């Protein structure tokens, strides 16, 4: 099946976009956030999830691989179907979804239409540890040893794991050349927020 598709966006509707590749129109289902970013007539690359069931065969498209990965993790939670996963990704950005799950924020997570408290709790229970394991820094091309040093330094300064996770989600670690620079910047941000 497809890993990604690259072509010209020839049409877009709230549920899906049509991607023209050498005269063939591919119907790609998308989130509302994806819809907002698409421009008809422009080239676009979609990372594809091939959604195949007895009663359905759909291409689900994402601008980034990490979004597809999150989609697949959500889809694997028992009782969470395709339309609900797309509703989650339509309501919140990738970082916000990860933040809500890692910080166990049921109240805000259930703001997603048709996502009740029980299902929100189920998502958190199922994905909290897995998402904490997503190496945000590695995605931003920072070496893993630097991330480990940063976590150890913040722990030594008395921050709990929950606080550290929140800090890392809000920080673009790619811009720092050393662990010292990263810690200085993070401590500045924390003082401003306090």
N, C-alpha and C positions, 0 to 999 in steps of 0.2 A: 504493500500500500504506500501512500504518500508520506514522505518526511516533511517536505515543504513544497509550496507552489509559488511561483513568481510570475506575475503578469500585470495587465492593466485592469484597474477597477472600472468596469463598464456600467455597473449599476449598484446601488445600495439601498436596502430597506432596513427597517428596525431589527428584523430577525437575521438577515443574511446579506452578503455581498455577492456580486457576480464578478468573477475574475476571468478575464479573457486571456487565454494563452494560445497564440497562433490560431485564432478563429474558433476555439472551443471555449464555451462559457462554463466555468465551474461554480456551482452554488455552494458557498461557504458560509456556514452558520457562525454568527459572531455575537459578542456581548455588546451592550449599548455603548460602553466606553470605546470599544473597537470601532463601532459605527461612527462615533463622533470624530475620530481621527482620520477616517478615510476620505479621500478626495477623488471624485469621479474623473477618469482620464489620466490619473497618475499611476505609476508603477508601484506595486506593493508585493512584499513577500510575506506569506502566511506560513507559520509552522502549523502543521496539520495533526489533529487527532482524528483517527478513523473510527467513528462511532458506528459499530455494527451490532445490530440486534435482529431478532427474528422479524420484527415489524418495521425496522428502520435501518437505513444505510446513509449516514450523513458525514460530511466533512466539517469539522469544527476548526476555525482558524484563529491564530494568535500572532501578534506582532513579535513576541519574544518567546524564546524557549522556556524560560522560567515560568511564564504565565501558563503555558501548556502543561508543565509539570504540576503546578498547583491545581489546575483544572482536573488532571488525572487523579491526584491525591483526594480531592473533594469527591470526585465521582466514585471512588472506591469505598467511601464511607457508606455503611449499610443504611438503606432507606433514603439516600440522597440521589435524586435522579438528575437527568440532563438539564431540564428546564430550571430546576432549583440551583444547580451549579452555575448556569449562565446568569441567573438572577443575582447570585452572590457577586460574580465578577462584573456585573453591570452596575451594582450598587457601590462597590468599593474598589480602590486600586489594589494592585498586587501587594504592595507594602502594607496597606491598611488591613487587608485580609489576614496576612501573616501576623501583624501586630495584635489584632483582635483575638486571634486564636491563641497565640503565645501568652498574652496577658489575661486570658480567660474572661474576656469582656462579652458575656452573654447578652447583656442589655443592648449594646450597640449592634452586635452581630444579628440579633433577631429583628433589626430594623429592615432586613431584607424581606420583600413581600413573600408571603406564604412560608416563611421560615419561623416556626414556633420555637418556644423555649427548649422543648425536649430535643428537637433536631439540632439546635444551636449547641446544646450541651454535648450531644453525641459527636458533633464535628470537633469540638474542643478536646473531648476525651480521646478521640481517635488520632487527631493530628498534632496535638500540642508538642509531643516529644519529637515527632518526625520533622516538624517545621523548625523546631529549635536546632535540629541537626543540619538544616540547610545552611551551608557555610556562606553567609552573605558576603563576607570579605572575599572568599575565593571567587565568587561570581563577579566581583569587582576587580579581579586579577591581583589581589594582594596575597602574599604567601601565607600559608596557614600558621607557620610558627609565629608570625607577627600578631595574628589574631589571638593565638593562645597566650602570648605575652601580655597583650592588651587586657584580656579577660583576667589573667592573674593579677595584673597591676590594679585593676578596678576592684577585684575581690580584696586585695590587700588594703585598699583605701576604705573598705567597709561596705561596699555596695553588694546587694543581694543579687542572685542570678536573674530574678525577674527584672530588676532595674537595669542590669547589664544588657539583657536582651533588648529592652526598650531603647537604650542608648545606641546600641549597634544598629538597630533598624533606622534610627534617625541620622546616622552618620555615614557620609560617603568616604570610606576608608581608602579608596583608590588615590585620593589626592595627597596622602601623606607619604613622605619618603622614609620616615623613621617612626618607631614606637613612641619616642619622646614627643615628637610633633603631634601625634594623634592624641596622646594623653593630655597635653597642654590645651589643645583645641576643645576636647570633650569636657574638661574641667571648667573652661571658660563658659561653654554653653550651659552646663549644669548650674553655675552660679547665676547666670542671667535668668534662667527659668525659675530659680528659687526666689 
